[in-house]
């Protein structure tokens, strides 16, 4: 029996694209505010229009900003959202049906059937803007006033041309499409995250001098779940390459210089280290280390036998 190999034709995802998605996915969980964000959103909708809302992520796609702009209808309802102090923006496309449903409820109507999609009047735009502002305020309060979720409504864009200035055409973006259910009615909300916004506001990296207390507490709480597991953790202070011929010529008292680096021992100037070989998976050397003002001195005591 003969077999014919099947070659998968999968779209390649670059490391940069993967990192962007990881940053967006981890943004709320890492800040520990996923529950607060959704609670504020649900409560804000319920308070203003008297109906509960459910959001479900339906699709995630990536591509240049121009590709998503081309998909917009002739009369979209797009909210440009900012987050101080960053200049980059988020683009939020709202289903016209959902927007008109919200307007009808806020103005006292019952909206027993879905309204026909059409451009919003200036009065209706003001009503939707009021709702968005109230939701952001409720979310900010539910997240205990954290500035990383203090989103602000910037303006409406009611045509594709008004959206093009938010980012350059070739800017990489991630699009998250959500299904939104309000009572018996359903629609969609699409969020477009341009790469500049993700890099500045969502990467899970603390800036120099910044301490994200909430995120650190969440991380420590997650690690405590595995406190019964023994694990070996080491930090790499430097790296050098020594050829076998050079290794055979090493003698007691020889010095290996490491360029750069900043080494400190908590609680004093004496400690013990394991000098790892290669990637640290094969072997290691036990050593005592002492620090003075200029150098770190390691005295090898023997072969590391493991923990």
C-alpha positions as CSV (number, residue, x, y, z in Angstrom):
1,X,0.0,0.0,0.0
2,X,1.5,3.4,-1.0
3,X,1.0,6.6,0.9
4,X,1.2,10.1,-0.3
5,X,2.5,12.7,2.1
6,X,0.2,15.6,2.8
7,X,1.8,19.0,3.1
8,X,-0.1,21.4,5.4
9,X,-0.5,24.8,3.9
10,X,-0.8,26.8,7.1
11,X,-0.4,30.5,7.3
12,X,2.9,31.5,9.0
13,X,2.7,33.5,12.1
14,X,5.8,35.7,12.9
15,X,7.2,36.0,16.4
16,X,6.1,39.6,16.4
17,X,2.5,38.7,15.6
18,X,2.5,36.0,18.3
19,X,3.9,38.4,20.8
20,X,1.2,41.0,20.0
21,X,-1.6,38.4,20.5
22,X,-0.1,37.2,23.8
23,X,0.1,40.8,25.0
24,X,-3.6,41.4,24.3
25,X,-4.7,38.0,25.7
26,X,-2.8,38.5,28.9
27,X,-3.6,42.2,29.4
28,X,-6.6,41.8,31.7
29,X,-5.6,38.5,33.3
30,X,-2.2,39.9,34.2
31,X,-3.6,43.0,35.7
32,X,-5.9,40.8,37.7
33,X,-8.9,42.7,36.4
34,X,-10.7,40.4,34.0
35,X,-13.5,39.9,36.6
36,X,-13.7,43.6,37.4
37,X,-13.7,44.6,33.8
38,X,-16.5,42.3,32.8
39,X,-18.5,43.0,36.0
40,X,-18.3,46.8,35.3
41,X,-19.4,46.3,31.7
42,X,-22.3,44.0,32.6
43,X,-23.4,46.2,35.5
44,X,-23.1,49.4,33.5
45,X,-25.3,48.0,30.6
46,X,-27.8,46.7,33.1
47,X,-28.0,50.0,34.9
48,X,-28.4,52.1,31.8
49,X,-30.7,50.0,29.5
50,X,-32.2,47.5,31.9
51,X,-30.9,44.4,30.1
52,X,-28.1,42.0,30.8
53,X,-25.3,41.6,28.2
54,X,-23.1,38.6,27.3
55,X,-20.0,38.8,25.3
56,X,-18.3,35.8,23.6
57,X,-15.1,35.9,21.5
58,X,-15.9,34.5,18.1
59,X,-12.8,35.2,16.0
60,X,-9.3,36.6,16.2
61,X,-7.5,37.7,13.0
62,X,-4.3,39.6,12.2
63,X,-3.4,41.8,9.3
64,X,-2.5,45.4,8.2
65,X,-4.7,48.2,9.3
66,X,-5.9,48.9,5.7
67,X,-7.3,45.4,5.4
68,X,-9.7,46.0,8.3
69,X,-10.7,49.4,7.1
70,X,-11.6,47.9,3.7
71,X,-14.1,45.6,5.6
72,X,-16.0,48.5,7.1
73,X,-19.5,49.3,5.7
74,X,-20.2,52.7,4.1
75,X,-21.8,54.0,7.3
76,X,-20.1,52.3,10.3
77,X,-20.4,53.2,13.9
78,X,-16.8,53.3,15.1
79,X,-15.6,54.6,18.5
80,X,-12.0,55.8,18.8
81,X,-10.8,54.9,22.2
82,X,-7.7,56.2,24.0
83,X,-5.7,55.4,27.1
84,X,-3.7,58.2,28.7
85,X,-0.8,59.0,28.4
86,X,-0.4,57.0,25.1
87,X,-1.1,58.6,21.7
88,X,-2.0,55.3,20.0
89,X,-5.7,54.4,19.9
90,X,-8.0,51.4,19.8
91,X,-10.7,51.2,17.2
92,X,-14.1,49.8,18.3
93,X,-16.7,49.0,15.6
94,X,-20.2,48.7,17.1
95,X,-23.0,46.9,15.3
96,X,-25.5,49.6,14.2
97,X,-28.4,47.4,15.4
98,X,-27.0,47.2,18.9
99,X,-26.3,50.9,18.9
100,X,-29.9,51.8,17.8
101,X,-31.2,49.3,20.3
102,X,-29.3,51.0,23.1
103,X,-30.6,54.4,22.0
104,X,-34.1,53.2,21.9
105,X,-33.9,51.8,25.5
106,X,-32.1,54.9,26.9
107,X,-34.8,57.1,25.4
108,X,-37.5,55.1,27.1
109,X,-38.7,52.9,24.2
110,X,-39.2,49.1,24.4
111,X,-37.6,48.0,21.0
112,X,-39.6,44.9,20.7
113,X,-38.1,44.3,17.2
114,X,-34.7,45.0,15.8
115,X,-34.5,48.4,14.1
116,X,-33.3,48.8,10.6
117,X,-29.6,49.8,10.3
118,X,-29.1,53.5,9.3
119,X,-26.7,56.3,10.0
120,X,-27.2,57.8,13.5
121,X,-28.4,61.3,13.9
122,X,-26.4,63.8,16.0
123,X,-28.8,63.3,18.9
124,X,-28.4,59.5,18.7
125,X,-24.6,59.9,18.5
126,X,-24.8,61.8,21.8
127,X,-26.8,59.1,23.5
128,X,-24.4,56.4,22.4
129,X,-21.4,58.5,23.5
130,X,-23.1,59.0,26.9
131,X,-23.5,55.2,27.2
132,X,-19.9,54.5,26.3
133,X,-18.6,57.1,28.8
134,X,-20.8,55.6,31.6
135,X,-19.5,52.1,30.8
136,X,-15.8,53.3,30.9
137,X,-16.5,55.0,34.2
138,X,-18.2,51.9,35.6
139,X,-15.3,49.6,34.4
140,X,-12.7,52.0,35.9
141,X,-14.5,51.9,39.3
142,X,-14.9,48.1,39.2
143,X,-11.1,47.8,38.6
144,X,-10.4,49.9,41.7
145,X,-9.4,52.9,39.8
146,X,-6.4,51.3,38.1
147,X,-5.0,53.7,35.4
148,X,-4.2,50.8,33.0
149,X,-7.9,50.4,32.3
150,X,-8.9,54.1,32.4
151,X,-10.1,54.1,28.8
152,X,-11.5,57.3,27.3
153,X,-13.8,57.9,24.5
154,X,-12.1,60.2,21.9
155,X,-14.5,60.6,19.0
156,X,-16.9,58.8,16.6
157,X,-15.9,57.9,13.1
158,X,-18.9,57.5,10.9
159,X,-17.2,56.7,7.6
160,X,-14.1,54.6,6.7
161,X,-12.2,57.7,5.7
162,X,-12.5,59.1,9.2
163,X,-10.9,55.9,10.6
164,X,-7.8,55.9,8.2
165,X,-5.9,58.5,10.3
166,X,-5.9,56.4,13.4
167,X,-2.9,54.3,12.1
168,X,-0.8,53.8,9.0
169,X,-2.1,51.5,6.3
170,X,0.6,48.9,6.8
171,X,0.5,49.0,10.6
172,X,0.1,45.4,12.0
173,X,-3.2,44.9,13.9
174,X,-5.0,42.3,15.8
175,X,-8.8,42.2,15.4
176,X,-11.1,40.6,18.1
177,X,-14.6,39.9,17.0
178,X,-17.2,39.5,19.8
179,X,-20.8,38.3,19.7
180,X,-22.9,40.5,22.0
181,X,-26.3,39.3,23.2
182,X,-28.7,41.8,24.9
183,X,-31.9,40.2,25.9
184,X,-33.4,38.5,22.9
185,X,-31.2,40.5,20.4
186,X,-27.7,39.8,19.2
187,X,-25.0,41.7,17.3
188,X,-21.3,42.1,17.2
189,X,-18.5,44.3,18.5
190,X,-15.1,44.4,16.8
191,X,-12.0,45.6,18.5
192,X,-8.9,46.5,16.5
193,X,-5.6,46.8,18.4
194,X,-2.9,48.5,16.3
195,X,0.6,47.3,17.1
196,X,1.8,50.7,18.5
197,X,-1.0,50.6,21.1
198,X,-0.1,47.1,22.1
199,X,3.6,47.8,22.4
200,X,3.0,50.9,24.6
201,X,0.1,49.9,26.8
202,X,-0.3,46.1,26.9
203,X,3.1,44.4,27.0
204,X,3.5,42.6,30.3
205,X,6.8,44.4,31.1
206,X,7.3,46.8,33.9
207,X,9.0,50.1,33.0
208,X,12.2,51.2,34.9
209,X,11.1,52.3,38.3
210,X,7.5,51.0,37.8
211,X,6.0,48.5,40.3
212,X,2.7,46.9,39.2
213,X,1.5,45.8,42.7
214,X,-1.7,44.2,41.5
215,X,0.0,42.1,38.9
216,X,2.7,41.0,41.3
217,X,0.2,40.0,43.9
218,X,-1.7,38.0,41.3
219,X,1.5,36.3,40.1
220,X,2.5,35.4,43.7
221,X,-1.0,34.0,44.4
222,X,-0.8,31.8,41.3
223,X,2.7,30.5,42.3
224,X,1.5,29.7,45.8
225,X,-0.8,27.0,44.3
226,X,2.3,25.1,43.4
227,X,4.2,25.6,46.7
228,X,4.4,21.9,47.3
229,X,6.3,21.3,44.1
230,X,10.1,21.3,44.4
231,X,11.9,23.1,41.6
232,X,15.4,24.4,40.9
233,X,15.6,28.0,39.8
234,X,18.8,29.7,38.7
235,X,19.7,33.1,37.3
236,X,22.4,33.6,34.7
237,X,24.9,36.2,35.8
238,X,27.3,35.8,32.8
239,X,28.4,33.5,30.0
240,X,31.6,32.6,28.3
241,X,32.9,30.0,25.9
242,X,36.0,27.9,26.7
243,X,37.4,25.5,24.1
244,X,38.7,22.1,25.2
245,X,42.3,23.1,24.6
246,X,41.8,26.2,26.8
247,X,40.1,24.2,29.4
248,X,43.0,21.8,29.7
249,X,45.4,24.8,30.4
250,X,43.3,26.3,33.2
251,X,45.1,26.3,36.5
252,X,44.2,27.3,40.1
253,X,44.1,31.0,40.4
254,X,43.2,31.8,36.7
255,X,40.7,34.5,36.2
256,X,37.7,34.4,33.8
257,X,36.5,37.9,32.9
258,X,32.8,38.6,32.3
259,X,32.0,41.8,30.4
260,X,29.3,43.9,32.0
261,X,26.9,42.7,34.6
262,X,25.7,43.8,38.0
263,X,25.8,41.1,40.7
264,X,24.7,41.5,44.3
265,X,24.0,39.1,47.2
266,X,21.1,39.8,49.4
267,X,22.0,39.9,53.1
268,X,25.8,40.0,52.7
269,X,28.8,39.3,50.5
270,X,29.0,35.5,50.9
271,X,27.0,32.9,49.2
272,X,26.9,29.6,47.3
273,X,26.3,29.2,43.5
274,X,26.1,26.5,40.9
275,X,28.2,27.1,37.8
276,X,26.2,25.6,35.0
277,X,27.7,24.1,31.8
278,X,26.1,24.7,28.5
279,X,22.4,25.2,29.0
280,X,22.6,24.0,32.5
281,X,20.9,20.7,31.8
282,X,23.9,18.4,31.8
283,X,26.1,19.3,34.7
284,X,27.3,21.9,37.1
285,X,29.9,22.9,39.6
286,X,29.2,23.8,43.3
287,X,31.1,26.9,44.3
288,X,31.3,29.4,47.1
289,X,31.1,33.0,46.0
290,X,32.4,36.1,47.7
291,X,32.0,39.7,46.5
292,X,34.2,42.7,46.9
293,X,33.8,46.2,45.4
294,X,35.2,45.2,42.0
295,X,35.1,41.4,41.6
296,X,33.1,38.2,42.3
297,X,35.3,35.3,43.5
298,X,34.1,31.8,43.0
299,X,35.8,28.8,44.7
300,X,34.9,25.5,43.1
301,X,34.1,22.8,45.8
302,X,33.1,19.9,43.6
303,X,30.6,18.5,41.1
304,X,27.0,19.5,41.5
305,X,25.0,16.4,42.2
306,X,21.5,17.8,41.9
307,X,18.8,18.7,44.4
